[in-house]
């Protein structure tokens, strides 16, 4: 399983791995490998129209320092892909 996790989602991949192994126990998912793809936080400034990846969690335009920004990415949390092998 590949899980996409946004930088501002509040999800900690280590926690997901721990809980996944617990809930998967005794199911077809037991022993499945989890990988994570981090999605950076990106904003568009309402004032200067610049788009930036945020280096930290401050919702502020790095170009003009305006706080009027639109969040373009960073809150995502979803299963991006899943590969299943059939037992013979």
VOVEXMI-230359 format. One record per residue (C-alpha): x, y, z; residue number from 0. Coordinates in pm, 1 decimal. Example, Ala and Ser with C-alpha at 12.3 -4.5 7.8 and 13.67 -1.06 7.14 Angstrom:
% VOVEXMI-230359
<r><c1>1230.0</c1><c2>-450.0</c2><c3>780.0</c3><nr>0</nr></r>
<r><c1>1367.0</c1><c2>-106.0</c2><c3>714.0</c3><nr>1</nr></r>
This chain:
% VOVEXMI-230359
<r><c1>0.0</c1><c2>0.0</c2><c3>0.0</c3><nr>0</nr></r>
<r><c1>121.6</c1><c2>345.6</c2><c3>-83.4</c3><nr>1</nr></r>
<r><c1>-30.5</c1><c2>619.0</c2><c3>131.0</c3><nr>2</nr></r>
<r><c1>-12.3</c1><c2>984.7</c2><c3>28.8</c3><nr>3</nr></r>
<r><c1>18.2</c1><c2>1214.0</c2><c3>330.7</c3><nr>4</nr></r>
<r><c1>9.1</c1><c2>1594.1</c2><c3>318.5</c3><nr>5</nr></r>
<r><c1>255.8</c1><c2>1790.8</c2><c3>527.6</c3><nr>6</nr></r>
<r><c1>-34.9</c1><c2>1969.7</c2><c3>702.2</c3><nr>7</nr></r>
<r><c1>-261.1</c1><c2>1665.5</c2><c3>740.0</c3><nr>8</nr></r>
<r><c1>-160.2</c1><c2>1599.3</c2><c3>1099.1</c3><nr>9</nr></r>
<r><c1>-92.3</c1><c2>1235.7</c2><c3>1014.3</c3><nr>10</nr></r>
<r><c1>227.6</c1><c2>1078.8</c2><c3>1144.7</c3><nr>11</nr></r>
<r><c1>338.7</c1><c2>786.9</c2><c3>923.5</c3><nr>12</nr></r>
<r><c1>498.1</c1><c2>599.4</c2><c3>1218.5</c3><nr>13</nr></r>
<r><c1>162.6</c1><c2>599.9</c2><c3>1398.1</c3><nr>14</nr></r>
<r><c1>-18.0</c1><c2>473.7</c2><c3>1088.8</c3><nr>15</nr></r>
<r><c1>230.7</c1><c2>186.8</c2><c3>1056.0</c3><nr>16</nr></r>
<r><c1>184.3</c1><c2>87.4</c2><c3>1419.9</c3><nr>17</nr></r>
<r><c1>-194.4</c1><c2>93.4</c2><c3>1410.4</c3><nr>18</nr></r>
<r><c1>-214.0</c1><c2>-66.3</c2><c3>1066.9</c3><nr>19</nr></r>
<r><c1>-19.4</c1><c2>-369.4</c2><c3>1186.2</c3><nr>20</nr></r>
<r><c1>-259.1</c1><c2>-402.7</c2><c3>1481.7</c3><nr>21</nr></r>
<r><c1>-582.2</c1><c2>-377.6</c2><c3>1280.7</c3><nr>22</nr></r>
<r><c1>-445.8</c1><c2>-592.3</c2><c3>995.5</c3><nr>23</nr></r>
<r><c1>-359.5</c1><c2>-880.0</c2><c3>1227.7</c3><nr>24</nr></r>
<r><c1>-555.2</c1><c2>-1192.1</c2><c3>1130.2</c3><nr>25</nr></r>
<r><c1>-677.6</c1><c2>-1039.6</c2><c3>801.7</c3><nr>26</nr></r>
<r><c1>-561.8</c1><c2>-1063.7</c2><c3>440.4</c3><nr>27</nr></r>
<r><c1>-370.3</c1><c2>-739.9</c2><c3>499.6</c3><nr>28</nr></r>
<r><c1>-152.2</c1><c2>-893.8</c2><c3>771.6</c3><nr>29</nr></r>
<r><c1>212.7</c1><c2>-847.9</c2><c3>675.9</c3><nr>30</nr></r>
<r><c1>137.4</c1><c2>-587.0</c2><c3>411.0</c3><nr>31</nr></r>
<r><c1>408.0</c1><c2>-330.9</c2><c3>350.5</c3><nr>32</nr></r>
<r><c1>317.8</c1><c2>37.1</c2><c3>383.8</c3><nr>33</nr></r>
<r><c1>506.1</c1><c2>309.0</c2><c3>202.2</c3><nr>34</nr></r>
<r><c1>437.6</c1><c2>679.4</c2><c3>234.6</c3><nr>35</nr></r>
<r><c1>459.7</c1><c2>961.7</c2><c3>-16.4</c3><nr>36</nr></r>
<r><c1>482.6</c1><c2>1305.6</c2><c3>140.1</c3><nr>37</nr></r>
<r><c1>286.2</c1><c2>1582.6</c2><c3>-29.0</c3><nr>38</nr></r>
<r><c1>435.0</c1><c2>1924.4</c2><c3>45.8</c3><nr>39</nr></r>
<r><c1>225.7</c1><c2>2220.3</c2><c3>151.4</c3><nr>40</nr></r>
<r><c1>184.2</c1><c2>2462.8</c2><c3>-139.6</c3><nr>41</nr></r>
<r><c1>14.6</c1><c2>2801.1</c2><c3>-133.1</c3><nr>42</nr></r>
<r><c1>-92.0</c1><c2>3068.3</c2><c3>-381.1</c3><nr>43</nr></r>
<r><c1>-75.5</c1><c2>3427.2</c2><c3>-260.8</c3><nr>44</nr></r>
<r><c1>-399.7</c1><c2>3619.4</c2><c3>-308.0</c3><nr>45</nr></r>
<r><c1>-207.8</c1><c2>3949.7</c2><c3>-318.5</c3><nr>46</nr></r>
<r><c1>95.7</c1><c2>3887.2</c2><c3>-543.4</c3><nr>47</nr></r>
<r><c1>-27.6</c1><c2>3562.6</c2><c3>-712.5</c3><nr>48</nr></r>
<r><c1>300.6</c1><c2>3381.2</c2><c3>-642.8</c3><nr>49</nr></r>
<r><c1>290.1</c1><c2>3005.4</c2><c3>-574.2</c3><nr>50</nr></r>
<r><c1>529.2</c1><c2>2847.5</c2><c3>-327.5</c3><nr>51</nr></r>
<r><c1>604.9</c1><c2>2528.2</c2><c3>-143.8</c3><nr>52</nr></r>
<r><c1>609.4</c1><c2>2616.3</c2><c3>224.3</c3><nr>53</nr></r>
<r><c1>936.7</c1><c2>2535.0</c2><c3>398.9</c3><nr>54</nr></r>
<r><c1>762.0</c1><c2>2542.7</c2><c3>738.6</c3><nr>55</nr></r>
<r><c1>406.6</c1><c2>2553.3</c2><c3>870.2</c3><nr>56</nr></r>
<r><c1>361.5</c1><c2>2930.3</c2><c3>846.0</c3><nr>57</nr></r>
<r><c1>77.7</c1><c2>3014.0</c2><c3>609.7</c3><nr>58</nr></r>
<r><c1>244.6</c1><c2>3321.8</c2><c3>472.0</c3><nr>59</nr></r>
<r><c1>367.5</c1><c2>3413.9</c2><c3>123.5</c3><nr>60</nr></r>
<r><c1>747.8</c1><c2>3383.3</c2><c3>105.7</c3><nr>61</nr></r>
<r><c1>755.4</c1><c2>3652.2</c2><c3>-166.8</c3><nr>62</nr></r>
<r><c1>552.7</c1><c2>3937.4</c2><c3>-16.1</c3><nr>63</nr></r>
<r><c1>489.3</c1><c2>3803.0</c2><c3>339.5</c3><nr>64</nr></r>
<r><c1>112.2</c1><c2>3840.1</c2><c3>297.4</c3><nr>65</nr></r>
<r><c1>-104.8</c1><c2>3613.7</c2><c3>510.4</c3><nr>66</nr></r>
<r><c1>-371.6</c1><c2>3609.7</c2><c3>238.0</c3><nr>67</nr></r>
<r><c1>-287.4</c1><c2>3273.1</c2><c3>90.6</c3><nr>68</nr></r>
<r><c1>-486.5</c1><c2>2989.9</c2><c3>-59.8</c3><nr>69</nr></r>
<r><c1>-374.7</c1><c2>2640.0</c2><c3>36.6</c3><nr>70</nr></r>
<r><c1>-322.4</c1><c2>2435.9</c2><c3>-281.3</c3><nr>71</nr></r>
<r><c1>-192.2</c1><c2>2114.1</c2><c3>-126.3</c3><nr>72</nr></r>
<r><c1>-79.5</c1><c2>1968.4</c2><c3>202.1</c3><nr>73</nr></r>
<r><c1>-394.9</c1><c2>1838.3</c2><c3>373.1</c3><nr>74</nr></r>
<r><c1>-424.4</c1><c2>1518.5</c2><c3>170.3</c3><nr>75</nr></r>
<r><c1>-444.6</c1><c2>1172.0</c2><c3>323.8</c3><nr>76</nr></r>
<r><c1>-543.3</c1><c2>880.8</c2><c3>103.2</c3><nr>77</nr></r>
<r><c1>-440.3</c1><c2>538.1</c2><c3>-22.6</c3><nr>78</nr></r>
<r><c1>-264.3</c1><c2>616.7</c2><c3>-348.2</c3><nr>79</nr></r>
<r><c1>-206.2</c1><c2>263.1</c2><c3>-471.1</c3><nr>80</nr></r>
<r><c1>-239.1</c1><c2>-97.4</c2><c3>-366.9</c3><nr>81</nr></r>
<r><c1>-68.8</c1><c2>-405.1</c2><c3>-505.6</c3><nr>82</nr></r>
<r><c1>-219.1</c1><c2>-744.0</c2><c3>-430.5</c3><nr>83</nr></r>
<r><c1>-51.1</c1><c2>-1081.0</c2><c3>-477.1</c3><nr>84</nr></r>
<r><c1>-265.3</c1><c2>-1390.2</c2><c3>-500.9</c3><nr>85</nr></r>
<r><c1>-161.3</c1><c2>-1697.3</c2><c3>-305.1</c3><nr>86</nr></r>
<r><c1>-130.9</c1><c2>-2010.2</c2><c3>-513.9</c3><nr>87</nr></r>
